[in-house]
């Protein structure tokens, strides 16, 4: 099923922008990107300030995903639309190569707006080209994912200088089924980490988002760090839940229905900017840091190491 893209010609047309400007291919909406290197929202919790997102929206449907607000700019909602109406940017690789040619070398995050290895990638196969472009340009980059599909590109990633950060926030499967309903379980992701390490991919774990009063117990944190260490990875980057606009409403609605006794406490912990209180965040990061020390893991965002481009720049004379 499909239809041609249509221009914005009538103000009375109340369809969302995604349906007025995009071409639908099965379950996906294709939109040509004008630019693909975009600023990462302040307070996202990751080290990189710039990112690339081949896909917007994510069928993993994680309640605490901080990228939900992006769908509002397309006239869609930040809840179920984000979970089910995935926007594909099929010209990502071409645009990325053009933009990297004049990029200053700042580190990039891949997958800020949606998991770059979610099922849409099986159809569009954009990531091999993204990884190759980053490797050729020598730009430090980290791919953020929860999906085992990344193993398909292990040969491209190994030795590319592009890191993979697999998100494993907790290992309680009961909680995972509720707050990350479309994602693989923790054990599957731990096995994914082990496979990536064995394949020679520069891999680390993004331990986030830690959910206040739900997955932040001392025993829960210890169990998670211990199992991460056993997977063979050496670096952990912890991140506490963020609740920016869009995410706040969606997560808050679920919290009110499932755990109404926690609503008041969340109001105390999170500011109007959606960031957790510095005291709480500092305490949790400190606990995880100490656990990492005990289990022999490096804790923190890691250092981006610029590399020489694979291909030297041509002389103009």
Rosetta blueprint (number, residue, H / E / L):
1 X L
2 X L
3 X L
4 X L
5 X L
6 X L
7 X L
8 X L
9 X L
10 X L
11 X L
12 X L
13 X L
14 X L
15 X L
16 X L
17 X H
18 X H
19 X H
20 X H
21 X H
22 X L
23 X E
24 X E
25 X E
26 X L
27 X L
28 X E
29 X E
30 X E
31 X L
32 X L
33 X L
34 X L
35 X L
36 X L
37 X E
38 X E
39 X E
40 X L
41 X L
42 X L
43 X L
44 X L
45 X L
46 X L
47 X L
48 X L
49 X L
50 X E
51 X E
52 X E
53 X L
54 X L
55 X E
56 X E
57 X L
58 X L
59 X L
60 X L
61 X L
62 X E
63 X L
64 X L
65 X L
66 X L
67 X L
68 X H
69 X H
70 X H
71 X H
72 X H
73 X H
74 X H
75 X L
76 X L
77 X L
78 X L
79 X L
80 X H
81 X H
82 X H
83 X H
84 X H
85 X L
86 X E
87 X E
88 X E
89 X L
90 X L
91 X L
92 X H
93 X H
94 X H
95 X H
96 X H
97 X H
98 X H
99 X H
100 X H
101 X L
102 X L
103 X L
104 X L
105 X L
106 X L
107 X L
108 X E
109 X E
110 X E
111 X L
112 X L
113 X L
114 X L
115 X L
116 X L
117 X L
118 X L
119 X L
120 X H
121 X H
122 X H
123 X H
124 X H
125 X L
126 X L
127 X H
128 X H
129 X H
130 X H
131 X H
132 X H
133 X H
134 X H
135 X H
136 X H
137 X H
138 X L
139 X L
140 X L
141 X E
142 X E
143 X E
144 X E
145 X E
146 X L
147 X L
148 X H
149 X H
150 X H
151 X H
152 X H
153 X H
154 X H
155 X H
156 X H
157 X H
158 X L
159 X L
160 X L
161 X L
162 X E
163 X E
164 X E
165 X E
166 X E
167 X E
168 X L
169 X L
170 X L
171 X L
172 X L
173 X H
174 X H
175 X H
176 X H
177 X H
178 X H
179 X H
180 X E
181 X L
182 X L
183 X L
184 X L
185 X L
186 X H
187 X H
188 X H
189 X H
190 X H
191 X H
192 X H
193 X H
194 X H
195 X H
196 X H
197 X H
198 X H
199 X L
200 X L
201 X L
202 X L
203 X E
204 X E
205 X E
206 X E
207 X E
208 X E
209 X E
210 X E
211 X L
212 X L
213 X L
214 X L
215 X L
216 X L
217 X L
218 X H
219 X H
220 X H
221 X H
222 X H
223 X H
224 X H
225 X H
226 X H
227 X H
228 X H
229 X H
230 X H
231 X L
232 X L
233 X L
234 X L
235 X E
236 X E
237 X E
238 X E
239 X E
240 X E
241 X L
242 X L
243 X L
244 X L
245 X L
246 X L
247 X H
248 X H
249 X H
250 X H
251 X H
252 X H
253 X H
254 X H
255 X H
256 X H
257 X H
258 X H
259 X L
260 X H
261 X H
262 X H
263 X H
264 X H
265 X H
266 X H
267 X H
268 X H
269 X H
270 X E
271 X L
272 X L
273 X L
274 X L
275 X L
276 X E
277 X L
278 X H
279 X H
280 X H
281 X H
282 X H
283 X H
284 X H
285 X H
286 X H
287 X H
288 X H
289 X H
290 X H
291 X H
292 X H
293 X H
294 X H
295 X L
296 X L
297 X L
298 X E
299 X E
300 X L
301 X L
302 X L
303 X L
304 X L
305 X L
306 X L
307 X L
308 X L
309 X L
310 X L
311 X L
312 X L
313 X L
314 X L
315 X L
316 X L
317 X L
